[in-house]
Amino acid sequence: MRVIVALGGNALLRRGQRPDAETQKDNLRHAVRTLAALAETHELVITHGNGPQVGVLALESASDPNLSRPYPFDTLGAQTQGMIGYWMQQALQNALPGRQVLAVVTQTLVSAVDPAFDDPTKFVGQVYEEDEARKLAAEFGWTVKPDGPYWRRVVPSPAPQRVVETRLIRMMLRAGVVVVCAGGGGIPVVRDARGRLTGVEAVIDKDLTASMLAEALECDAFLILTDVPRVMRDFGTPHQTEIAHTTPHELRTLDFPAGSMGPKIEAACRFVETTGDMAAIGRLDQAEAVLAGAAGTIVTPGGRWPLTSTL
């Protein structure tokens, strides 16, 4: 099978941990054990988040007295793709001796007139108490919003239209390469009036990019791996229950938080609705069981897995 995995941010940095390199690399080594097992028997594409990392670099850039202006978000996205891609590529190479692994700096095309540019919603960086968040917003010109009990910076999150390097990724998969790409949803770019690419200040939702890329690469399964065992119906209420098998239609009748589970649900539904294949949301350390349908929340057109052939 050809499988694409969208890693949640907790694979590199768990809430409350300091964002130093060794902590993240140690977390990633644990994650790679699961990913390496998938790569042994499947063609594998791996995407990943970069919210905490790009937030840290943005704060450093804004505070650097040697810079006349901070680095823009497209450049910060490229920096974090290279950094995390290097860590992941090396860890996978060590876990899969003899297997080719490549991390690709990836651009994602968005529309220059996407309304998201006028309404920032994407959380980046670390969490703050409200007073500190408002102070930083005033100092650096940020937009901040509540994220659960804390506050975080938000930036525009336009809809992904196409991963620019899709053809190259497809070629590498056919050659048996494990591909790490589309980190942080990809570097946001637009085409100008002459058709040339240029970066824009935004952060694209990684799960929506992964869903779009999974469709373009004709993947058989799309796994969103995070720190939750299953999607919960009526989450946070006395009536909450786990959802084991479901359909896009059922999921779209339920309410999920826009800043956390909502985009994952939307990404999974889009992939299943478009391709008729399987998407799933579950724990990273249960990835093999999730793919087998024995763990996580499995999303298929008819709520069943394995799928019955329609050919």
DOLOMI-542939 format. One line per field, with one value per residue (C-alpha): x, y, z; residue number from 1. Coordinates in steps of 0.25 Angstrom, whole numbers, plus 5000, padded with zeros to 4 digits. Example, Ala and Ser with C-alpha at 12.3 -4.5 7.8 and 13.67 -1.06 7.14 Angstrom:
east	(5049|5055)
north	(4982|4996)
up	(5031|5029)
resi	(1|2)
REM end
This chain:
east	(5000|5004|5002|5003|5005|5002|5010|5004|5013|5014|5023|5034|5030|5020|5012|5020|5034|5045|5047|5062|5068|5072|5058|5051|5061|5059|5044|5046|5054|5043|5033|5042|5041|5027|5029|5040|5031|5021|5032|5037|5024|5018|5022|5022|5021|5023|5018|5019|5016|5025|5016|5024|5037|5033|5028|5041|5049|5039|5041|5056|5055|5046|5056|5069|5075|5084|5072|5065|5052|5048|5049|5036|5028|5031|5046|5043|5035|5047|5056|5048|5045|5060|5063|5052|5054|5069|5065|5055|5063|5075|5066|5060|5073|5078|5065|5065|5079|5080|5067|5067|5061|5060|5054|5049|5048|5034|5025|5010|5002|4991|4982|4987|4972|4969|4960|4969|4979|4968|4965|4977|4973|4986|4993|5008|5018|5017|5006|5005|4996|4987|4994|5008|5001|4995|5008|5016|5005|5006|5021|5023|5010|5004|4990|4987|4975|4971|4976|4968|4972|4984|4987|4996|4999|4991|4995|4987|4984|4980|4975|4986|4984|4995|5009|5018|5028|5017|5023|5037|5031|5023|5036|5043|5032|5033|5048|5045|5049|5043|5039|5038|5031|5021|5026|5017|5007|5018|5024|5013|5015|5006|5009|5010|5005|5016|5015|5026|5026|5028|5026|5015|5013|5005|5005|4997|4989|4998|4986|4979|4992|4995|4980|4982|4996|4990|4980|4990|5000|4988|4991|4983|4982|4984|4987|4987|4995|4995|4993|4979|4974|4961|4952|4942|4927|4922|4936|4938|4924|4918|4913|4926|4929|4939|4937|4943|4938|4930|4927|4930|4915|4914|4926|4921|4908|4917|4924|4939|4948|4953|4967|4970|4962|4953|4964|4968|4953|4952|4965|4961|4947|4952|4962|4951|4940|4950|4957|4947|4959|4962|4966|4969|4972|4979|4991|5005|5010|4998|5000|5001|4988|4981|4985|4979|4966|4969|4971|4968|4956|4955|4948|4943|4931|4922|4928|4935|4950|4956|4948|4940|4944|4935|4942)
north	(5000|5014|5021|5036|5040|5054|5055|5063|5074|5065|5056|5066|5075|5071|5082|5088|5083|5093|5094|5091|5082|5070|5069|5069|5059|5050|5051|5048|5036|5029|5033|5028|5014|5013|5020|5010|4998|5004|5007|4992|4988|5000|5012|5023|5038|5046|5060|5068|5080|5092|5101|5102|5102|5113|5121|5120|5125|5136|5141|5140|5148|5159|5161|5161|5175|5172|5170|5182|5174|5160|5148|5146|5133|5127|5127|5122|5111|5107|5108|5098|5089|5088|5086|5076|5069|5067|5061|5052|5047|5044|5036|5028|5025|5020|5011|5006|5003|5001|5008|5022|5033|5048|5060|5070|5085|5087|5099|5099|5108|5117|5128|5142|5146|5135|5142|5135|5146|5156|5147|5140|5127|5118|5116|5117|5117|5114|5117|5129|5134|5145|5157|5152|5149|5163|5169|5162|5165|5180|5179|5171|5174|5160|5156|5146|5138|5128|5114|5106|5112|5119|5129|5128|5136|5134|5136|5135|5120|5120|5107|5099|5097|5089|5084|5089|5078|5067|5061|5059|5053|5043|5039|5037|5028|5019|5018|5012|5025|5028|5043|5054|5066|5077|5080|5090|5089|5094|5107|5117|5122|5130|5132|5146|5152|5146|5132|5133|5127|5136|5134|5140|5142|5130|5116|5106|5095|5083|5073|5079|5079|5065|5061|5068|5062|5048|5050|5055|5043|5033|5028|5016|5021|5035|5034|5046|5042|5050|5047|5044|5029|5032|5044|5046|5049|5060|5063|5069|5065|5054|5048|5047|5034|5029|5027|5015|5014|5025|5032|5046|5049|5045|5053|5066|5065|5067|5079|5079|5090|5099|5100|5086|5074|5081|5082|5068|5064|5072|5067|5052|5055|5062|5050|5039|5047|5050|5036|5026|5021|5020|5031|5030|5038|5031|5030|5030|5018|5010|5013|4999|4996|5008|5004|4990|4996|4991|5005|5019|5025|5019|5028|5021|5023|5013|5012|4999|4994|4987|4993|4984|4986|4993|4989)
up	(5000|4998|5011|5015|5030|5036|5049|5060|5066|5079|5071|5073|5085|5095|5103|5114|5108|5105|5090|5090|5079|5088|5094|5080|5074|5086|5084|5069|5071|5078|5067|5056|5062|5058|5045|5041|5044|5034|5024|5024|5017|5010|5001|5011|5011|5024|5026|5040|5047|5051|5059|5072|5064|5054|5066|5073|5061|5059|5073|5072|5058|5064|5076|5068|5068|5056|5047|5041|5040|5044|5035|5028|5030|5017|5020|5035|5029|5020|5032|5040|5028|5027|5042|5045|5031|5035|5048|5042|5030|5039|5049|5038|5031|5045|5047|5032|5028|5013|5010|5003|5011|5006|5012|5002|5004|4999|4994|4994|4985|4991|4985|4987|4989|4999|5010|5021|5019|5025|5037|5044|5050|5050|5064|5064|5075|5089|5099|5108|5119|5114|5120|5114|5100|5099|5103|5092|5082|5085|5085|5072|5064|5066|5066|5078|5081|5092|5091|5101|5115|5109|5098|5085|5073|5060|5046|5033|5028|5013|5007|5000|4985|4980|4985|4975|4976|4975|4962|4968|4981|4972|4965|4978|4983|4970|4973|4987|4994|5008|5006|5017|5011|5013|5026|5033|5021|5012|5009|5005|4991|4981|4966|4961|4948|4940|4947|4956|4970|4982|4997|5005|5020|5025|5031|5024|5031|5030|5030|5019|5011|5014|5010|4997|4994|4998|4987|4977|4980|4979|4993|4998|5012|5020|5034|5044|5056|5068|5084|5084|5083|5076|5072|5082|5080|5090|5095|5109|5113|5122|5109|5101|5094|5085|5070|5064|5050|5043|5030|5025|5025|5040|5044|5037|5046|5058|5064|5066|5071|5060|5066|5068|5064|5054|5043|5044|5043|5030|5024|5027|5021|5008|5005|5007|4999|4988|4987|4993|5001|5016|5025|5040|5053|5064|5073|5067|5075|5070|5055|5050|5058|5052|5038|5041|5046|5060|5067|5064|5057|5043|5033|5020|5010|5017|5031|5028|5027|5020|5008|4999|4985|4976|4963)
resi	(1|2|3|4|5|6|7|8|9|10|11|12|13|14|15|16|17|18|19|20|21|22|23|24|25|26|27|28|29|30|31|32|33|34|35|36|37|38|39|40|41|42|43|44|45|46|47|48|49|50|51|52|53|54|55|56|57|58|59|60|61|62|63|64|65|66|67|68|69|70|71|72|73|74|75|76|77|78|79|80|81|82|83|84|85|86|87|88|89|90|91|92|93|94|95|96|97|98|99|100|101|102|103|104|105|106|107|108|109|110|111|112|113|114|115|116|117|118|119|120|121|122|123|124|125|126|127|128|129|130|131|132|133|134|135|136|137|138|139|140|141|142|143|144|145|146|147|148|149|150|151|152|153|154|155|156|157|158|159|160|161|162|163|164|165|166|167|168|169|170|171|172|173|174|175|176|177|178|179|180|181|182|183|184|185|186|187|188|189|190|191|192|193|194|195|196|197|198|199|200|201|202|203|204|205|206|207|208|209|210|211|212|213|214|215|216|217|218|219|220|221|222|223|224|225|226|227|228|229|230|231|232|233|234|235|236|237|238|239|240|241|242|243|244|245|246|247|248|249|250|251|252|253|254|255|256|257|258|259|260|261|262|263|264|265|266|267|268|269|270|271|272|273|274|275|276|277|278|279|280|281|282|283|284|285|286|287|288|289|290|291|292|293|294|295|296|297|298|299|300|301|302|303|304|305|306|307|308|309|310|311)
REM end
